[in-house]
Amino acid sequence: MKAIRIERYGGPEVLLRQDVPVPTPQADEVLIEVAFAGINFMDVHTRQGKYASSRSYPVRLPVTLGMEGAGTIMETGTRVDRFKPGDRVAWCIAWGSYANYAAVPASRVARIPHGIAFDLAAAALFQGSTAHYLCHGVGQLAPGVTCLIHAASGSIGQLLVQMAKRAGATVFATASTHEKTAIAASLGADHVMLYEGGRFADRIREATNGAGVDVVFDAVGRATLRDSFRAARTRGLIVNYGSVSGSLSNLNPIELGEAGSLYLTRPRLTDYLQDAVTVQRRADEVFAGLLDGTLHVKLDRRYTFDDVEEAHAALEERRQTGKAVLEIGR
Ligand SMILES: NC(=O)c1ccc[n+]([C@@H]2O[C@H](COP(=O)([O-])OP(=O)(O)OC[C@H]3O[C@@H](n4cnc5c(N)ncnc54)[C@H](OP(=O)(O)O)[C@@H]3O)[C@@H](O)[C@H]2O)c1
């Protein structure tokens, strides 16, 4: 089968197109014929080596890239009784979706309802599950809660804005360009603004009568995190769920005290998808939103095995404003 793999970490030049054997599913795995893989920033981070020593997301080289996808079950391991060949499924946070076939732990796999096409399922499950746990599991958004969502035109950002509004929260949203803030506004964000080198924090204080917001969702990291502290209310919650601009390596806990006894968490999806029931429940809620029209995922572009480098470049250069998928084909 065809696969896009890496044997060492680095830039797009380390992506290799290889012919490799179809994987054999282990007892707790299913073999999936992949229709579409989702392309996301974790693929870029993986290629760069940021998970080389990760405990949450261990990577062992060589590895087939891609950790989200959708397709059809071909075979089930001996201990799997929830699925059968022919089932339409999607999954995330198991490597190997940039390939014709992937062997995936059954506990990471969710059924796709009728009416959701493979490309949309591949595009929605990973970031949808992430936005879902951030909104409901971490931020506990509800009417009366105020939140700030950075990078609100990014894949998770767009879904988080929509889920936060559905939950009844008041949403402040940032992005790097007016075109991107307009996307956040079109999805329902109440107040949109540019980062302006950290001035977003002053604007939010002004807009909240000096109080700051209850929850800040920050996936940008080094470039925004300290100003995010300034945007939060006393005893507010800072959810630093990503580090697209790099991470703060010199953070002293005293800063959280000085900023108003803040709570800081660095959550990971894997810890909020700990069993098969939770995986399917979050997936069902995402798919239901797509079907009833309360959630939208903009499918920005389809790539093939031939141009996946361009897909990674679009993410790294901040050119993408929707979701990209990799069409696997046969
Ligand atoms: N903790 C978790 O459970 C979890 C789960 C999934 C993903 N993540 C992480 O969440 C982050 C966002 O993921 P995503 O899928 O939403 O990514 P995405 O679609 O590529 O969006 C990232 C956004 O970040 C902004 N950005 C700011 N500085 C950037 C920089 N230096 N380089 C690139 N983009 C920059 C861009 O918007 P502007 O141009 O408007 O700033 C961009 O739209 C990633 O770090 C990813 O690894 C975390």
The ligand as an ORCA input file, in Angstrom:
! r2SCAN-3c Opt
* xyz 0 1
  N      -4.507     20.112     23.580
  C      -5.200     19.392     22.727
  O      -5.989     18.512     23.128
  C      -5.051     19.662     21.282
  C      -5.756     18.883     20.365
  C      -5.617     19.166     19.012
  C      -4.755     20.175     18.613
  N      -4.065     20.893     19.527
  C      -3.183     21.979     19.160
  O      -3.975     23.152     18.971
  C      -3.286     24.022     18.103
  C      -4.233     24.545     17.037
  O      -4.659     23.468     16.241
  P      -5.571     23.707     14.941
  O      -5.815     22.358     14.399
  O      -6.715     24.578     15.261
  O      -4.545     24.485     14.023
  P      -4.805     25.417     12.737
  O      -6.102     25.096     12.102
  O      -3.581     25.342     11.904
  O      -4.931     26.868     13.361
  C      -3.845     27.420     14.061
  C      -4.036     28.917     14.115
  O      -3.030     29.435     14.981
  C      -2.749     30.756     14.618
  N      -1.320     30.997     14.758
  C      -0.778     31.898     15.606
  N       0.540     31.869     15.538
  C       0.860     30.935     14.623
  C       2.103     30.464     14.120
  N       3.264     30.952     14.558
  N       2.081     29.491     13.186
  C       0.910     28.970     12.758
  N      -0.305     29.392     13.198
  C      -0.325     30.369     14.124
  C      -3.255     30.955     13.187
  O      -4.292     31.934     13.248
  P      -3.904     33.491     13.239
  O      -3.118     33.727     11.978
  O      -5.211     34.168     13.272
  O      -3.100     33.722     14.489
  C      -3.858     29.607     12.786
  O      -5.096     29.769     12.153
  C      -2.076     23.244     17.591
  O      -0.948     23.598     18.354
  C      -2.435     21.815     17.863
  O      -1.299     20.980     18.005
  C      -4.214     20.650     20.850
*
